[in-house]
Each structure stands twice: as structure tokens, then as C-alpha cells.
Amino acid sequence: MPAERRDAPRIPYVLEAMLSNGEHGFQPCKTRDISLNGVFVLTRDGNLRRKGSVELAVKVPAAAKPMQHFHAQIVHAGPDGIGLLFDHTTKEGYVPLIRLVFAKRRLPELL
């Protein structure tokens, strides 16, 4: 099995989201997993290609704002969805992401 190339481990987490590539309005989708650096989004939109950029709005539980917005680059495109790398992330969007990821990463013995 190849070694993980990511700086931040992915956490399986299904969240409601909206995705736009700028050509079309926001379309509903769901996340499959998330990390501090990116997310895999389940979508069958064939218009999304590798090396493109997208806007992603994610419904993060217990966040001050109902939807957190991220700009991201498509780094992987497959038949079931796309892998995104976050860029231009603001503190306002990153803090809820940190809380979300670290809450899911807690080890059972620490709870």
C-alpha cells in the first residue's frame, strides 16, 4: 500500500455542502472525508476537472455561521467525486475546521 502523501490525515466525515466551479451556481453535495488541508466531495458533476478551482460551502456543526466557505483547487477527479486542496482560507473559516477535525480525531481513551 502506498504511503500517505498528505500533511494532515483525512477524517471520515459526511457533511452537507454546496459546490460551485464559477460556471454554474452552487450545487448540493456531501463530503466523504476532511482534513485541515482539504476535503473529498462526493459529486458526479462531469464539468469539474482536475486543476480547476471551486468555491465550497460546508455546513459545519456548532459553528458560529451555518455555512463555512472555502476556496479550493481540484487535485483529484474521479468517477465518484473530487479531492480538493483548500487555499485562501480565512481565520473565520479555518477555526471551525480545526475544531471539527480535532473533535473527530480524539482517541476513545481520552474521552
Residue, then its C-alpha position, 0 to 999 in steps of 0.5 A: m500500500p502506498a504511503e500517505r502523501r498528505d500533511a494532515p490525515r483525512i477524517p471520515y466525515v459526511l457533511e452537507a455542502m454546496l459546490s460551485n466551479g464559477e460556471h454554474g451556481f452552487q450545487p448540493c453535495k456531501t463530503r466523504d472525508i476532511s482534513l485541515n488541508g482539504v476535503f473529498v466531495l462526493t459529486r458526479d458533476g462531469n464539468l469539474r476537472r482536475k486543476g480547476s478551482v471551486e468555491l465550497a460551502v460546508k455546513v459545519p456543526a456548532a459553528a458560529k455561521p451555518m455555512q463555512h466557505f472555502h476556496a479550493q483547487i481540484v487535485h483529484a477527479g474521479p468517477d465518484g467525486i473530487g479531492l480538493l486542496f483548500d487555499h485562501t482560507t480565512k481565520e473565520g473559516y479555518v477555526p471551525l475546521i480545526r475544531l471539527v477535525f480535532a473533535k473527530r480525531r480524539l482517541p476513545e481513551l481520552l474521552 
